């Protein structure tokens, strides 16, 4: 008869944490090796995906504290309040968290175009066999 | 009178590429230092955001070639056909590209729950002041 394997305590702990993350009510955001989590911005009523950016802990805290979307700019390496210059702020109405808590959906009321190009959404083109086509 | 500055050829090239990326019809996907771009999966008809993952060039090519969503698994370090084991494939109906072409929206018809937990969407919890609450 084989002896039952002794539980691997590290695996047990990781597994318990993963379970808590997936099914629990505790907010346990997980950031990657760069300290970032993906943040999807979606219009609160139309459901249109408006933009995608990254958040670090600082951006997440600033967003929760102010109710306006803050991100981490990877190119500038710092906190970025969306719309600080343009006035096109994103008012956060709800923040959803995914199963493993390393990505967020921000349901927002936009105070202007979400895209720096002036488009309502950054996702204004569709890929076809022949390249990109504008939507609308 | 000041002499006009000579154009910096590198800046000019970068700027032209950026402009082509933003306003052109050429598909010029841009991957980050890890070779990845964000991929948002959205239900084709309800608009619900179902999941978020990353794509590298290989995953993008496989998705375009097959019509089913493929991603790059960061934990396993390899190509991942979503639903290959569970059968819960994501049939891609449209692929949208953002302004700087480093993030995608996949509009899909899901062949089952998108989340490995069995939930329809990975984003099944909302953050409140007191932790997470289930949606629905």
Interface residues (C-beta under 8 A of the other chain):
Chain A: X22 X23 X24 X25 X26 X27 X32 X38 X40 X42 X46 X47 X48 X49 X51 X52 X64 X74 X94 X95 X96 X97 X98 X99 X103 X105 X115 X116 X117 X119 X122 X123 X124 X125 X126 X127 X131 X132 X133 X135
Chain B: X22 X23 X24 X25 X26 X27 X32 X38 X40 X42 X46 X47 X48 X49 X51 X52 X64 X74 X94 X95 X96 X97 X98 X99 X103 X105 X115 X116 X117 X119 X122 X123 X124 X125 X126 X127 X131 X132 X133 X135
